[in-house]
Amino acid sequence: MLANAAHWAPKTLTSSAAPLRLIDDVGQPVFGHFDGPVSELGIEHFNYFNEMDKPASSWAKYFDYKQFQFVSITTPHYVIGVALADIRYVGSAFCYLYDIKTNQLIESNWLKPLGLGYQMSDSPMQGNANIKGAKGSIEFEIEQGRWHLRLKTLGIEADLTLQPDVLSLPMAMCNPTGYSGWTYTQKHNALKVTGRLVIHHEPQPLQRAIAGYDFSAGYMRRETSWRWASINSLTECGSLGLNLAAGVNETGCNENVFWIDGERHLLGPVHFKFQRQSTRKTDNMGLWQIYTDNGQLALSFKPKNCRQEKLNLGLLKSNFRQYIGYFDGYIIDNFGQKHLLNNVLGLTEDHFARW
């Protein structure tokens, strides 16, 4: 074990009803955990100031806003990761297909300048995000908070809907970021998948498919980094979802959350311990340890493969690694029940960005 569970006692973190608009009537964001998505962000109403308390220029208000969306789908045979990001100067996207049995990963990437050839959704409740090119197309459509994924690339043809349980709540929160910014993050894991999925001309059964999404937007730090872990899994004990992060979204509350059979359990802060630097690719595939100080969570993660990308565009930089592998350990929910994880497939991520 990585921590002593005897030190932890059940404690429920609270959340409040989601505001209809994230930016309130005086032009400031509403902070905290919410019990559902906000209907609109309302960034046009945000009173943005610079570090010297002067109103930010229209240039800064436009270019300082960042947004990204991500969907992960796990089936008995494959893991699919799909992301679309807008950092104003450029739009980027990726899709990877990971074959669990053969441990092979293939990917497609898109990079578009200055808003050309892609679109993002303005609302976590309703909207469309897409990107197209010679390598294929990605489309996220959100209807009344329900996510749809349409995908055509890498031999994948998908028209899928992510279905939460009726009473399952997402993790939705807003925190201060930097001196005068904010970040809204909404995630929901362990969702059922319906629709149509064809990979290499073979229809894929979806009875054992499970998925999660991420909608994040706001006035984020110019230079940022994070560590992240995510699980979407069907286990003998039921559906299991997990989202953990360190390095971002920790100025007030955090985005750490555990779902078991659709029931949401907000968690406290976590630590990530792993070896980033290496001289060979295989050296960087060592064991991760993820744990809390109070013993509520202690996990180890063994990577099997990695989707990675380094971009150095001068003022813009990104050092991205997303690992696919297996978790072992335990999580104690907010009622004090311990859940054991044994060789559970999931993701971790280590990312530096200057945007």
C-alpha positions as CSV (number, residue, x, y, z in Angstrom):
1,M,0.0,0.0,0.0
2,L,1.1,3.6,-0.7
3,A,-0.7,5.2,2.2
4,N,-2.3,4.2,5.5
5,A,-6.1,3.9,5.1
6,A,-6.5,3.9,8.9
7,H,-5.8,7.7,8.9
8,W,-8.9,8.5,6.8
9,A,-12.4,9.1,8.0
10,P,-15.5,9.6,5.8
11,K,-16.0,13.2,4.8
12,T,-18.3,14.4,2.1
13,L,-17.3,17.4,0.0
14,T,-20.2,19.7,-0.9
15,S,-21.4,21.1,-4.2
16,S,-24.1,23.6,-5.2
17,A,-26.6,24.0,-7.9
18,A,-25.1,25.0,-11.2
19,P,-25.6,28.6,-12.3
20,L,-27.4,29.1,-15.6
21,R,-24.4,31.4,-16.6
22,L,-20.9,31.0,-15.2
23,I,-20.1,34.8,-15.4
24,D,-22.4,36.6,-13.0
25,D,-24.2,40.0,-13.3
26,V,-21.1,41.9,-12.1
27,G,-18.9,40.2,-14.7
28,Q,-17.1,37.7,-12.4
29,P,-17.1,33.9,-12.5
30,V,-19.0,31.8,-9.9
31,F,-16.5,29.5,-8.2
32,G,-17.0,26.1,-6.6
33,H,-18.3,22.6,-7.3
34,F,-21.6,22.3,-9.1
35,D,-24.2,19.5,-9.3
36,G,-24.4,19.7,-13.1
37,P,-23.2,21.6,-16.2
38,V,-23.7,25.4,-16.5
39,S,-25.9,26.2,-19.4
40,E,-23.5,28.8,-20.8
41,L,-20.1,30.3,-19.9
42,G,-20.9,33.9,-20.9
43,I,-17.3,34.9,-21.5
44,E,-18.5,38.0,-23.3
45,H,-19.7,39.3,-19.9
46,F,-16.4,38.7,-18.1
47,N,-14.7,41.8,-16.7
48,Y,-11.1,40.8,-17.4
49,F,-8.3,42.9,-15.8
50,N,-4.5,42.8,-16.3
51,E,-2.0,42.3,-13.5
52,M,-2.0,46.1,-12.8
53,D,-5.8,46.2,-12.4
54,K,-6.4,47.8,-15.8
55,P,-9.2,46.5,-18.1
56,A,-7.6,44.0,-20.4
57,S,-7.5,44.8,-24.1
58,S,-9.9,43.2,-26.5
59,W,-6.8,41.4,-28.0
60,A,-5.9,39.9,-24.6
61,K,-9.5,39.0,-23.8
62,Y,-9.7,37.1,-27.0
63,F,-6.2,35.4,-27.2
64,D,-6.0,34.6,-23.5
65,Y,-9.0,32.3,-23.6
66,K,-8.3,28.6,-24.1
67,Q,-10.5,25.6,-24.5
68,F,-10.2,21.8,-25.0
69,Q,-12.5,18.8,-25.2
70,F,-11.5,15.1,-24.9
71,V,-13.3,11.8,-25.1
72,S,-11.9,8.4,-24.1
73,I,-13.6,5.1,-25.0
74,T,-12.7,1.7,-23.8
75,T,-14.0,-1.5,-25.4
76,P,-12.8,-5.1,-24.7
77,H,-10.4,-4.8,-27.6
78,Y,-9.5,-1.1,-28.0
79,V,-8.9,2.2,-26.3
80,I,-9.8,5.3,-28.4
81,G,-8.6,8.8,-27.3
82,V,-9.9,11.9,-29.1
83,A,-9.0,15.5,-28.3
84,L,-9.7,18.9,-29.9
85,A,-8.1,22.1,-28.5
86,D,-8.3,25.8,-29.3
87,I,-5.5,28.0,-28.0
88,R,-6.6,30.9,-30.3
89,Y,-3.3,31.0,-32.2
90,V,-3.8,27.5,-33.4
91,G,-6.3,24.7,-33.2
92,S,-5.0,21.2,-32.7
93,A,-6.5,17.7,-32.5
94,F,-5.5,14.1,-32.2
95,C,-7.1,10.7,-32.3
96,Y,-5.4,7.5,-31.3
97,L,-6.4,3.8,-31.6
98,Y,-4.8,1.4,-29.1
99,D,-5.1,-2.3,-29.6
100,I,-5.1,-3.8,-26.2
101,K,-4.1,-7.4,-27.2
102,T,-1.2,-6.4,-29.5
103,N,-0.1,-3.3,-27.5
104,Q,0.0,-1.3,-30.7
105,L,-1.0,2.4,-31.0
106,I,-1.7,4.3,-34.2
107,E,-2.7,8.0,-34.3
108,S,-3.7,11.0,-36.5
109,N,-3.0,14.6,-35.8
110,W,-4.4,17.9,-37.0
111,L,-2.9,21.5,-36.6
112,K,-4.9,24.5,-37.9
113,P,-3.9,28.2,-37.7
114,L,-6.0,31.0,-36.2
115,G,-9.4,29.5,-36.1
116,L,-9.4,28.2,-39.7
117,G,-10.8,24.7,-40.4
118,Y,-12.1,23.9,-36.9
119,Q,-14.9,24.9,-34.5
120,M,-15.4,24.7,-30.8
121,S,-18.5,24.6,-28.6
122,D,-19.2,27.7,-26.6
123,S,-21.3,25.8,-24.0
124,P,-20.9,22.6,-22.0
125,M,-24.6,22.0,-22.3
126,Q,-25.2,22.6,-26.0
127,G,-23.0,23.0,-29.0
128,N,-20.8,21.5,-31.7
129,A,-17.0,21.2,-32.0
130,N,-15.3,19.7,-35.1
131,I,-12.2,19.6,-37.2
132,K,-11.7,18.1,-40.7
133,G,-8.8,17.5,-43.0
134,A,-7.1,15.0,-45.2
135,K,-6.6,12.6,-42.3
136,G,-10.3,12.5,-41.6
137,S,-12.7,14.2,-39.2
138,I,-13.7,14.6,-35.5
139,E,-17.0,15.9,-34.3
140,F,-18.3,16.4,-30.7
141,E,-21.9,17.4,-30.5
142,I,-23.5,18.2,-27.1
143,E,-27.3,18.2,-26.8
144,Q,-28.7,19.1,-23.4
145,G,-25.5,17.9,-21.7
146,R,-25.4,14.6,-23.6
147,W,-22.2,14.0,-25.6
148,H,-22.1,12.5,-29.2
149,L,-18.9,11.5,-31.0
150,R,-18.6,11.2,-34.7
151,L,-15.3,10.0,-36.0
152,K,-13.8,9.0,-39.3
153,T,-10.0,8.4,-39.2
154,L,-7.5,5.5,-38.6
155,G,-10.0,3.0,-40.0
156,I,-12.5,4.1,-37.4
157,E,-16.1,4.9,-38.3
158,A,-18.0,6.0,-35.2
159,D,-21.4,7.6,-34.4
160,L,-21.6,7.2,-30.7
161,T,-23.6,8.6,-27.8
162,L,-22.2,8.7,-24.2
163,Q,-25.1,7.8,-21.8
164,P,-24.9,8.7,-18.1
165,D,-27.1,6.9,-15.6
166,V,-30.2,8.9,-14.8
167,L,-29.0,10.0,-11.4
168,S,-25.2,10.2,-12.1
169,L,-23.7,13.6,-11.6
170,P,-20.7,15.0,-13.5
171,M,-17.8,16.7,-11.9
172,A,-18.3,20.4,-12.7
173,M,-16.3,23.1,-11.1
174,C,-14.8,26.6,-11.5
175,N,-11.6,27.9,-9.8
176,P,-9.6,31.1,-9.9
177,T,-6.6,30.7,-12.2
178,G,-3.5,32.9,-11.9
179,Y,-4.0,36.5,-10.9
180,S,-7.2,37.3,-12.7
181,G,-8.3,34.3,-14.7
182,W,-10.5,31.3,-14.1
183,T,-11.0,27.8,-15.4
184,Y,-14.2,25.8,-15.8
185,T,-13.8,22.1,-15.9
186,Q,-16.5,19.4,-16.4
187,K,-15.8,15.7,-16.6
188,H,-18.0,12.6,-16.4
189,N,-16.6,9.1,-16.5
190,A,-17.9,5.5,-16.6
191,L,-20.6,6.4,-19.1
192,K,-22.4,3.8,-21.3
193,V,-21.9,3.9,-25.0
194,T,-24.5,3.4,-27.7
195,G,-24.6,3.8,-31.4
196,R,-22.3,2.4,-34.1
197,L,-18.5,1.7,-34.0
198,V,-16.6,0.1,-36.9
199,I,-12.9,-0.5,-36.7
200,H,-11.0,-1.8,-39.7
201,H,-14.3,-2.8,-41.3
202,E,-15.3,-4.8,-38.3
203,P,-18.4,-3.8,-36.3
204,Q,-17.6,-3.5,-32.6
205,P,-20.1,-4.7,-30.0
206,L,-20.8,-1.9,-27.4
207,Q,-22.3,-3.9,-24.5
208,R,-19.0,-3.7,-22.7
209,A,-17.9,-0.3,-24.0
210,I,-17.5,2.5,-21.5
211,A,-16.4,6.2,-21.9
212,G,-15.7,9.5,-20.3
213,Y,-15.5,13.1,-21.5
214,D,-13.7,16.4,-20.5
215,F,-14.8,19.9,-21.3
216,S,-12.4,22.6,-20.0
217,A,-12.3,26.3,-20.8
218,G,-11.2,29.6,-19.4
219,Y,-8.5,32.1,-18.9
220,M,-5.8,29.7,-17.9
221,R,-2.2,30.4,-16.9
222,R,0.1,31.3,-19.8
223,E,2.5,28.6,-18.7
224,T,1.0,25.5,-17.1
225,S,1.5,21.9,-16.4
226,W,-0.4,19.0,-14.9
227,R,-0.4,15.3,-14.0
228,W,-3.6,13.4,-14.6
229,A,-5.2,10.0,-14.2
230,S,-8.4,8.6,-15.6
231,I,-10.3,5.3,-15.5
232,N,-13.4,4.2,-17.4
233,S,-13.8,0.5,-16.6
234,L,-16.4,-2.3,-16.1
235,T,-15.3,-4.4,-13.2
236,E,-16.8,-7.3,-11.3
237,C,-18.1,-4.8,-8.8
238,G,-19.7,-2.6,-11.4
239,S,-18.8,0.5,-13.5
240,L,-15.9,2.4,-12.2
241,G,-14.8,6.0,-13.2
242,L,-12.0,8.0,-11.9
243,N,-10.5,11.4,-12.6
244,L,-7.4,12.7,-10.7
245,A,-5.2,15.7,-11.3
246,A,-2.4,17.7,-9.8
247,G,-0.9,21.0,-10.9
248,V,-4.1,22.7,-12.1
249,N,-7.6,23.5,-10.7
250,E,-6.5,23.5,-7.1
251,T,-7.0,27.1,-6.0
252,G,-10.1,26.5,-3.8
253,C,-11.4,23.1,-4.8
254,N,-10.0,20.4,-7.1
255,E,-11.3,18.1,-9.8
256,N,-10.6,14.7,-8.1
257,V,-13.6,12.5,-8.3
258,F,-14.6,8.8,-8.2
259,W,-17.7,7.2,-9.7
260,I,-19.0,3.7,-8.7
261,D,-22.1,2.6,-10.6
262,G,-22.8,6.2,-11.5
263,E,-22.6,7.6,-7.9
264,R,-20.2,10.5,-7.6
265,H,-17.7,10.8,-4.8
266,L,-15.6,14.0,-4.6
267,L,-12.1,13.4,-3.4
268,G,-9.4,15.5,-1.8
269,P,-6.0,16.5,-3.2
270,V,-3.6,13.8,-4.6
271,H,0.1,13.4,-5.2
272,F,1.7,11.9,-8.3
273,K,5.1,10.3,-8.1
274,F,6.9,9.1,-11.3
275,Q,10.1,9.5,-13.2
276,R,9.8,12.0,-16.1
277,Q,13.3,12.3,-17.3
278,S,14.9,9.4,-19.3
279,T,17.6,8.8,-21.9
280,R,15.6,6.1,-23.7
281,K,11.9,5.8,-24.4
282,T,11.7,2.5,-22.5
283,D,13.2,4.2,-19.4
284,N,10.2,6.5,-19.2
285,M,7.7,3.7,-18.8
286,G,8.2,3.1,-15.1
287,L,5.8,2.7,-12.3
288,W,3.6,5.6,-11.2
289,Q,2.4,6.1,-7.6
290,I,-0.7,8.2,-6.9
291,Y,-1.8,8.7,-3.4
292,T,-3.4,11.0,-0.8
293,D,-1.9,12.1,2.5
294,N,-4.9,10.9,4.4
295,G,-5.0,7.4,3.1
296,Q,-8.2,7.6,1.1
297,L,-6.5,6.6,-2.1
298,A,-3.4,4.6,-3.0
299,L,-2.8,3.5,-6.5
300,S,0.1,2.2,-8.6
301,F,0.0,2.5,-12.4
302,K,2.1,0.5,-14.9
303,P,2.3,2.0,-18.4
304,K,2.1,-0.2,-21.4
305,N,2.2,2.3,-24.2
306,C,2.3,6.1,-24.7
307,R,0.9,8.7,-27.1
308,Q,3.4,11.6,-27.0
309,E,4.1,14.8,-28.9
310,K,6.5,17.7,-28.5
311,L,5.9,21.0,-30.2
312,N,8.2,24.0,-30.0
313,L,6.8,26.9,-31.9
314,G,8.8,29.6,-30.2
315,L,6.3,31.4,-28.0
316,L,4.1,28.3,-27.9
317,K,5.3,25.0,-26.5
318,S,3.8,21.7,-25.6
319,N,5.4,18.6,-24.1
320,F,2.6,16.0,-24.0
321,R,2.6,12.3,-22.8
322,Q,-0.5,10.3,-22.3
323,Y,0.1,6.7,-21.1
324,I,-2.2,3.7,-21.4
325,G,-1.7,1.1,-18.7
326,Y,-3.0,-0.7,-15.6
327,F,-3.9,0.5,-12.1
328,D,-3.7,-1.5,-8.8
329,G,-4.5,-0.3,-5.3
330,Y,-7.6,1.0,-3.5
331,I,-10.0,3.9,-3.2
332,I,-12.2,4.6,-0.2
333,D,-15.5,6.3,-1.1
334,N,-17.2,9.0,0.9
335,F,-19.1,6.4,2.9
336,G,-16.0,4.7,4.0
337,Q,-16.2,1.7,1.7
338,K,-12.9,0.5,0.3
339,H,-12.8,-0.4,-3.4
340,L,-9.9,-2.6,-4.6
341,L,-8.5,-2.1,-8.1
342,N,-6.7,-5.1,-9.6
343,N,-5.2,-4.6,-13.1
344,V,-7.7,-2.0,-14.2
345,L,-7.0,-0.4,-17.6
346,G,-6.8,3.4,-17.6
347,L,-4.8,6.5,-18.6
348,T,-2.3,8.9,-17.0
349,E,-0.9,12.1,-18.5
350,D,2.0,14.4,-18.0
351,H,1.8,17.7,-19.9
352,F,3.6,21.0,-20.0
353,A,2.1,23.9,-22.1
354,R,3.1,27.4,-22.8
355,W,0.2,29.0,-24.6
